Amino acid sequence: VVYFTSLFPYIVLTIFFIRGVTLKGASVGLAHMYTPKLEKLLEPRVWLDAATQVFYSFGLAFGSLIAFGSYNPPDNHCVRDVILVSFCNAFTAIYASAVVFAILGFKAVSNVDNCLAA
């Protein structure tokens, strides 16, 4: 069950990603996602939202990491685990964002086309 529940979301994301990048306008959405807006880094609200995302993403304030950590053996490689979990979390967030922005690019282009056709 653990293998299914941990791998199935990535399978679904991959299916959505393949479908999303084949849609007309997906490149517009992905270009928007990866176009830096450096002036936003000066806004405190952006940093607050980023910190909130980290707390929700890692579940730092919910005690689950402490509960899971109590089952580790004393000679566990904690540094390796922290790096692996952080990498997987960042990869999943970027991958899911790419899926969403590809589909949003399609929606934006199709809405513009519908407005121009009307």
C-alpha positions in Angstrom: 0.0 0.0 0.0 2.8 2.4 0.8 4.4 2.1 -2.6 1.1 2.8 -4.3 0.2 5.8 -2.2 3.7 7.3 -2.7 4.1 6.6 -6.4 0.5 7.1 -7.7 0.5 10.9 -7.3 3.6 11.1 -9.5 2.0 8.9 -12.1 -1.1 11.1 -12.2 1.1 14.3 -12.3 3.1 12.8 -15.2 -0.1 12.0 -17.1 -1.4 15.5 -16.5 2.0 17.0 -17.5 2.2 15.1 -20.8 -1.4 16.1 -21.6 -0.8 19.7 -20.5 2.3 20.3 -22.6 0.5 19.0 -25.7 -2.2 21.7 -25.4 -2.1 24.9 -27.4 -0.7 27.7 -25.2 1.1 25.5 -22.7 4.3 27.2 -23.6 2.8 30.6 -22.7 1.9 29.3 -19.2 5.3 27.7 -18.7 7.1 30.9 -19.9 5.1 32.9 -17.5 6.0 30.6 -14.7 9.7 30.7 -15.4 9.9 34.5 -16.2 11.5 36.0 -13.1 10.0 39.1 -11.5 12.8 40.2 -9.2 11.0 43.2 -7.9 8.6 40.9 -6.1 11.5 39.8 -3.8 11.3 43.2 -2.1 7.7 42.6 -1.0 7.4 41.2 2.6 4.2 39.5 1.7 6.0 37.2 -0.8 8.4 36.1 1.9 5.5 35.5 4.3 3.8 33.3 1.7 7.0 31.4 1.0 7.5 30.7 4.7 3.9 29.6 5.0 4.3 27.2 2.1 7.4 25.7 3.7 5.5 25.1 7.0 2.6 23.5 5.2 4.7 21.5 2.7 7.0 20.0 5.3 4.4 19.8 8.0 6.8 21.3 10.5 4.2 22.6 13.0 2.0 19.5 13.1 4.2 17.1 15.1 4.2 14.4 12.4 7.9 14.7 11.8 8.6 14.3 15.5 6.4 11.2 15.7 8.0 9.6 12.6 11.5 10.5 14.0 10.9 8.7 17.2 10.8 5.4 15.2 14.2 5.9 13.7 17.1 3.8 15.0 19.9 5.7 16.9 22.4 5.3 14.1 20.0 6.7 11.4 21.5 9.0 8.7 19.5 12.1 9.6 21.4 14.4 7.3 20.8 12.1 4.3 17.1 11.9 5.1 16.7 15.7 5.5 18.4 16.3 2.1 16.3 13.6 0.4 13.0 14.8 1.8 13.9 18.5 1.0 14.9 17.6 -2.6 11.7 15.5 -3.1 9.6 18.2 -1.7 11.1 20.9 -3.9 11.0 18.7 -7.0 7.3 17.8 -6.4 6.4 21.5 -5.9 8.1 22.6 -9.1 6.7 19.6 -11.1 3.2 20.3 -9.9 3.6 24.0 -10.6 4.7 23.2 -14.2 1.6 21.0 -14.6 -0.7 23.8 -13.4 0.9 26.5 -15.4 0.8 24.5 -18.6 -2.9 24.0 -18.2 -3.4 27.7 -17.2 -1.5 28.8 -20.3 -3.9 26.7 -22.4 -6.9 28.2 -20.6 -5.5 31.8 -21.2 -4.9 31.2 -24.9 -8.2 29.6 -25.4 -10.0 32.4 -23.6 -8.3 35.0 -25.8 -9.1 33.0 -28.9 -12.8 32.8 -27.8 -12.9 36.6 -27.2 -11.4 37.4 -30.6 -13.8 35.0 -32.3 -16.8 36.5 -30.7 
